[in-house]
Amino acid sequence: MRPIFRKFATLFLVLAVVTSGLGAFAGGVAAETTTLAGDGTDEVTDFNASASDHIEYNLTADDGTNGFDGDGTTTARLNITYDGNEYVSVTDSIDDTTATSYIINVSQDELEKLPGDATESTAVNVTAWGEDSEGNETTTADSFSADVTFNEFRSVRTVHTTNDSIVNNFEAADDDGGLFASLSSFNVFSSTLDSSAELEDTVGVSGTTTDIQVYSEDSDLTDAFDAAAEDANSGDRLGYLMTSTLDGQILRVYNEEPGAKYPGGDNVTETDDTYAVYDGNGQLTVNLGEDRYDADTTEVDMTIVSGEDVGSSALQEDLDYSIFQAWGLSFGSLSETLSDLLPF
């Protein structure tokens, strides 16, 4: 009985190992951790802002004998900045202050809003140091550059203030003020909102596999984008965002999720159609479809406009709307369509 039992036990162990291996393959690509040396050669590769991937840095105590106790350090700090803006800030308590080193870990999704182009590198500045209980620097700061190389699926533009270089125009709701500004909000045929903004930049992409993410970190700019989606339902086309263009051609923009190409039409598809989705809170995702782009596309000229209503003529010329399909997207479009039909 014992030899038979051993055979069954061995077979069970082999099956367990094989099953475990299959489970690992079924789960997808294993998580990646990039350890930064701080010597100027560091690179985070295949970056996609995944929460499963991590960046680590080993903070070393100045006192190599007594560790952080000798420094008086109780807290490990690390930040990551780019172009003067902070994207990551870590504050960790050091439980074992007798240790001579401490590993600071950053989930890569904390760099979600870091600007960059698909397959290209963004050089960030990393600074790590230690502090005592009163916030004084007690472990000497180490500051160095590291490259973050985006994979082919992601390009990002982030606006921190309305004075950023990619902000071509901005007008807040109360910039004009007075009676006329108040009365304009009651004009149902108005072709503009009280708040307006325009972002413009050339974005590097890797064909239609790349999505372009646009983020606003400025509250006034975010309010301008939110106003364009006010009272819209999920999947609605947003007329006050549809004067946005890629390479000079206007862009379908939907609220929260993709919707119909035109009233009563089929929904857009990720592979075939170029469009954008406004996710709210100043965030917009641009999808590149095969209707305009292919695998050889390396850059697009992007202009994101909020607050100016799309006209029926643009809908007809750029998106192949019929004159009747252009009706109802917004009052501004309807008024333009009606004026096109009038003989004076």
C-alpha positions in Angstrom: 0.0 0.0 0.0 2.8 2.4 0.7 4.3 2.4 -2.8 0.9 3.0 -4.3 0.3 5.9 -1.8 3.7 7.4 -2.8 2.7 7.2 -6.5 -0.6 9.0 -5.9 1.1 11.6 -3.7 3.7 12.3 -6.4 1.0 12.5 -9.1 -1.0 14.9 -7.0 2.1 17.1 -6.4 2.9 17.2 -10.2 -0.7 18.1 -11.0 -0.6 20.9 -8.4 2.5 22.4 -9.9 1.2 22.2 -13.4 -2.2 23.7 -12.4 -0.4 26.5 -10.6 1.7 27.3 -13.7 -1.4 27.4 -15.9 -3.0 29.7 -13.4 -0.1 32.1 -13.7 -0.3 32.1 -17.5 -4.1 32.7 -17.3 -3.6 35.6 -15.0 -1.6 37.6 -17.7 1.7 39.3 -17.5 3.5 39.2 -14.2 3.9 42.4 -12.2 7.1 44.4 -12.8 9.2 46.2 -10.2 11.9 48.6 -11.2 14.6 49.3 -8.6 16.2 52.7 -9.0 19.9 52.9 -8.4 20.0 56.7 -8.5 23.1 56.8 -10.7 21.6 58.6 -13.7 21.0 55.4 -15.7 17.6 54.4 -14.3 14.8 53.6 -16.7 11.2 52.5 -16.1 10.3 50.6 -19.3 6.9 49.6 -20.8 5.1 52.2 -18.6 1.3 52.0 -18.7 0.5 53.5 -15.2 -0.5 50.0 -14.0 -1.3 49.5 -10.3 0.3 46.1 -10.5 3.7 47.5 -11.4 6.0 49.3 -8.9 9.1 51.5 -8.6 11.4 51.0 -5.6 14.3 53.0 -4.1 16.5 51.9 -1.3 17.1 54.9 1.1 20.4 54.4 3.0 21.0 55.9 6.4 23.9 58.3 6.7 25.0 56.5 9.9 26.1 53.1 8.6 26.6 51.7 12.1 23.6 52.8 14.1 21.3 53.1 11.1 18.4 55.6 11.1 18.7 55.9 14.9 22.1 57.4 14.4 20.6 59.9 11.9 17.6 60.6 14.1 15.4 59.7 11.1 11.8 58.4 11.7 10.3 59.0 8.3 11.3 58.2 4.7 10.3 60.7 2.0 10.3 60.5 -1.8 8.9 62.6 -4.5 8.8 62.5 -8.3 8.6 65.7 -10.3 8.5 66.7 -14.0 8.7 70.2 -15.4 8.3 71.7 -11.9 5.1 69.8 -11.1 4.9 67.0 -8.5 3.4 63.7 -9.5 4.3 61.4 -6.6 4.8 62.2 -2.9 5.5 59.3 -0.5 5.8 59.6 3.3 6.6 56.3 5.1 7.1 55.7 8.8 10.3 53.7 9.5 9.4 51.1 12.1 12.8 49.6 12.5 15.0 52.7 13.1 18.0 50.5 13.8 18.1 49.5 10.1 20.7 51.0 7.8 18.3 51.1 4.8 14.6 51.3 3.9 12.9 50.4 0.7 10.4 53.1 -0.5 7.8 51.6 -2.9 5.7 53.5 -5.4 2.8 52.0 -7.4 3.1 53.1 -11.0 -0.5 54.2 -11.2 0.5 57.1 -9.0 2.2 58.4 -12.2 -1.0 58.2 -14.2 -1.0 61.9 -15.1 2.7 62.1 -16.0 2.9 63.7 -19.5 4.5 61.6 -22.3 4.2 60.1 -25.7 3.8 56.5 -26.7 7.1 54.6 -27.0 9.0 57.8 -25.9 10.7 58.7 -22.6 9.9 61.4 -20.1 12.8 62.3 -17.8 11.6 62.8 -14.3 13.4 64.0 -11.2 13.4 61.7 -8.1 14.4 62.9 -4.7 14.5 60.7 -1.6 15.5 61.7 2.0 14.8 61.1 5.7 13.2 63.3 8.3 13.0 63.3 12.1 9.7 63.7 14.0 9.9 67.5 13.6 10.2 67.4 9.8 13.9 68.3 9.7 16.1 66.6 7.0 18.2 64.1 8.9 19.1 61.6 6.2 20.8 63.4 3.3 18.6 63.9 0.2 19.5 62.0 -2.9 18.2 63.6 -6.1 18.6 62.1 -9.6 17.0 61.8 -13.0 15.2 58.7 -14.3 13.6 58.0 -17.6 10.0 56.8 -17.8 9.4 55.1 -21.2 5.8 54.8 -22.2 4.5 51.7 -23.9 2.6 52.0 -27.2 -0.9 52.1 -25.6 -0.6 55.5 -23.8 0.1 59.2 -24.4 -0.7 61.8 -21.8 -1.2 65.6 -21.6 -1.8 67.2 -18.2 -2.7 70.9 -17.6 -1.8 72.3 -14.2 -2.7 75.9 -14.7 -4.4 78.0 -17.4 -1.0 79.5 -18.1 0.5 76.2 -19.3 2.0 76.2 -22.7 -0.6 73.9 -24.2 -3.5 76.2 -23.1 -4.1 78.3 -26.2 -7.1 80.1 -24.8 -9.1 80.3 -21.6 -12.1 82.4 -20.5 -13.7 81.9 -17.1 -17.5 82.3 -16.6 -17.1 85.6 -14.7 -14.4 87.2 -16.9 -16.8 89.5 -18.6 -19.4 89.9 -15.9 -22.3 92.5 -16.0 -25.8 92.4 -17.3 -25.0 91.2 -20.8 -23.1 88.2 -19.5 -26.1 87.3 -17.3 -28.5 87.7 -20.2 -26.5 85.4 -22.5 -27.2 82.4 -20.3 -30.9 82.8 -21.2 -30.3 82.7 -24.9 -31.3 79.2 -26.1 -29.7 79.8 -29.5 -26.3 80.8 -28.0 -23.4 79.1 -29.7 -21.0 79.6 -26.8 -20.9 78.9 -23.0 -19.9 81.4 -20.4 -16.7 79.4 -19.8 -14.4 78.3 -22.6 -11.0 76.7 -23.1 -8.7 75.5 -25.9 -5.8 73.1 -25.5 -3.5 72.5 -28.4 -0.5 70.3 -28.9 1.2 67.7 -31.1 1.0 64.2 -29.5 3.3 61.3 -30.4 1.4 58.0 -30.9 2.1 54.5 -32.1 -0.7 54.0 -34.6 -4.3 53.2 -33.5 -3.1 51.2 -30.5 -2.5 54.5 -28.6 -5.1 56.2 -26.5 -4.5 59.9 -25.6 -5.3 60.8 -22.1 -6.0 64.5 -21.3 -6.1 65.6 -17.6 -6.9 69.0 -16.0 -5.4 69.7 -12.6 -6.7 73.3 -12.7 -10.1 73.8 -11.0 -11.2 76.7 -13.4 -10.3 74.7 -16.5 -12.1 71.6 -15.1 -15.2 73.7 -14.5 -15.1 74.8 -18.1 -15.0 71.2 -19.3 -17.7 70.1 -16.8 -20.0 72.9 -18.1 -19.8 71.4 -21.6 -21.3 68.2 -20.2 -23.8 69.7 -17.8 -27.2 67.7 -17.8 -25.8 65.2 -20.3 -26.6 61.5 -20.0 -24.1 58.7 -20.4 -23.4 58.2 -24.1 -24.7 61.6 -25.2 -22.8 63.6 -27.8 -21.4 66.8 -26.3 -21.9 69.6 -28.8 -19.9 72.1 -26.7 -16.8 69.8 -27.0 -17.2 68.7 -30.6 -15.3 71.6 -32.1 -12.3 69.7 -30.8 -10.2 68.5 -33.7 -7.5 65.9 -34.6 -5.4 67.1 -37.6 -8.0 69.8 -38.3 -11.0 67.4 -38.5 -13.7 67.7 -35.8 -14.1 65.0 -33.2 -17.1 63.1 -31.9 -17.1 63.6 -28.1 -19.3 61.6 -25.8 -20.3 61.9 -22.2 -18.8 59.1 -19.9 -19.0 56.3 -22.6 -19.1 55.9 -26.4 -22.5 56.3 -28.0 -24.3 56.7 -31.4 -22.5 58.2 -34.4 -25.6 60.3 -35.0 -29.3 60.2 -33.9 -30.6 56.7 -34.5 -27.3 55.4 -35.8 -25.0 52.6 -34.7 -22.6 53.2 -31.9 -19.0 54.0 -32.6 -16.5 51.1 -32.2 -13.0 51.3 -30.7 -11.3 49.7 -33.7 -13.1 51.5 -36.6 -13.9 55.0 -35.3 -12.0 58.0 -34.0 -13.8 59.7 -31.1 -13.3 61.0 -27.5 -15.0 60.3 -24.2 -15.3 63.0 -21.5 -14.9 61.1 -18.2 -15.7 64.0 -16.0 -13.6 66.1 -13.6 -11.5 67.4 -16.4 -10.4 64.1 -17.9 -10.8 63.2 -21.6 -9.8 60.0 -23.5 -9.2 60.1 -27.2 -9.5 56.9 -29.2 -7.8 56.7 -32.6 -9.7 54.6 -35.1 -9.0 53.1 -38.5 -11.4 55.6 -40.1 -8.6 58.2 -39.9 -5.4 56.5 -38.8 -3.4 53.4 -39.3 -0.4 51.5 -37.8 2.1 53.9 -39.4 0.7 57.1 -37.7 3.3 58.6 -35.4 1.8 61.9 -34.3 -1.5 63.8 -34.3 -2.2 67.5 -34.0 -4.7 67.7 -31.2 -6.9 70.7 -30.3 -9.4 70.2 -27.5 -12.1 73.0 -27.3 -14.7 73.4 -24.7 -17.5 76.0 -24.7 -18.0 76.5 -28.4 -20.9 74.8 -30.0 -20.4 72.6 -33.1 -22.2 73.8 -36.2 -24.2 71.7 -38.6 -21.9 72.5 -41.5 -18.9 71.1 -39.7 -20.9 68.0 -38.8 -21.8 67.5 -42.4 -18.3 68.2 -43.8 -16.2 66.3 -41.3 -18.5 63.6 -39.9 -20.8 63.0 -42.9 -24.0 64.0 -41.1 -27.0 64.7 -43.2 -28.6 68.2 -42.6 -31.4 66.5 -40.6 -29.0 64.4 -38.5 -27.2 67.6 -37.4 -30.4 68.9 -35.8 -30.9 68.4 -32.1 -27.2 68.0 -31.0 -27.5 71.5 -29.5 -29.5 74.7 -29.9 -26.5 76.3 -31.5 -26.4 73.6 -34.2 -30.1 73.8 -34.7 -30.0 77.6 -35.1 -27.2 77.4 -37.6 -29.1 74.7 -39.6 -32.2 76.9 -39.7 -30.1 79.9 -40.8 -28.7 77.8 -43.7 -32.2 77.1 -44.9 -33.3 80.7 -44.8 -32.9 82.8 -48.1 -31.7 85.9 -46.2 
